[in-house]
Amino acid sequence: MTRLSGSQWRYCVKVGIATALGYVLTQGDVNQYSIYSAFTAALVVGTSVGEDLATSANRVKGTLAGMIAGTVVSAVVGPNFLTIGVAAALTALIALAFGWGITVARIGITICIITLAVYSANAVDYELLRALNTLIGIVAGLAVTFFVWPVRSRTVIEHAAADVLSASRALLDAMARDERELRPLAGKLHDRVAAVVKAGRDAQRERRTGQPATIDEVRVMEVIRLGADVLSAALAPPQPGHIKALQERVSHLTGAPRP
């Protein structure tokens, strides 16, 4: 078995608390729709406050898109293979037309299909009750996010930036040794850079809630540029002078004060 880190243990505890809270708030022992509150609360809990806010927004948008498409189609025609396909396409169209993205479309399509396949006879009642329980689940998940071991964007970005520096150093060392196969290390570095960019977006969402986010944005951009430069160097013929300069940048940023 893999040994879990502290953050992974924290996530396990938080997701358990959120799921139980969502279930009890919607009276799960007597409410057949409480399952939506429970799994929404579980899905909201993530790695940071900013990420959880984004997940919550996606659940709301997806629920709205699925409700509209499912209700409209069920009111006009009954469920069959053709109408279910049309409704799924309509849900995706709504999500993408509003610029909500594929993730929201997938959430909405799930809701839409369940509406047509299982609850077409009382689609409006189902949609309203599901929406209410989903909103309660979001409240439960965010309550755990903000009040039970909240992870701020500063911490996430700090760790992500450190991962970029570590992955950059590993790739540069391999290049200095003139290793032929660099793709695994380059792929790892690419993922680490993407994680920093994502953490930056999550930090912006966190700021909108009035939460302080004291982040050294200059250093963060330097780390991202370094990662991009190292990846570019890995695609070109090895140049010892260039590799040494990049290694010095890694050392400088590693020793620089963290945000």
Stockholm file with secondary structure:
# STOCKHOLM 1.0

chainA/1-259         MTRLSGSQWRYCVKVGIATALGYVLTQGDVNQYSIYSAFTAALVVGTSVGEDLATSANRVKGTLAGMIAGTVVSAVVGPNFLTIGVAAALTALIALAFGWGITVARIGITICIITLAVYSANAVDYELLRALNTLIGIVAGLAVTFFVWPVRSRTVIEHAAADVLSASRALLDAMARDERELRPLAGKLHDRVAAVVKAGRDAQRERRTGQPATIDEVRVMEVIRLGADVLSAALAPPQPGHIKALQERVSHLTGAPRP
#=GR chainA/1-259 SS CCCCCHHHHHHHHHHHHHHHHHHHHTTTTTCTTHHHHHHHHHHHCCSSHHHHHHHHHHHHHHHHHHHHHHHHHHHHSCCCHHHHHHHHHHHHHHHHHTTCCHHHHHHHHHHHHHHHHHCGGGHHHHHHHHHHHHHHHHHHHHHHHHHSSCCCHHHHHHHHHHHHHHHHHHHHHHHHTTCSCCHHHHHHHHHHHHHHHHHHHHHHHHHHTTCCCCCCHHHHHHHHHHHHHHHHHHHSCCCHHHHHHHHHHHHHHHHSCCC
#=GC SS_cons         CCCCCHHHHHHHHHHHHHHHHHHHHTTTTTCTTHHHHHHHHHHHCCSSHHHHHHHHHHHHHHHHHHHHHHHHHHHHSCCCHHHHHHHHHHHHHHHHHTTCCHHHHHHHHHHHHHHHHHCGGGHHHHHHHHHHHHHHHHHHHHHHHHHSSCCCHHHHHHHHHHHHHHHHHHHHHHHHTTCSCCHHHHHHHHHHHHHHHHHHHHHHHHHHTTCCCCCCHHHHHHHHHHHHHHHHHHHSCCCHHHHHHHHHHHHHHHHSCCC
//
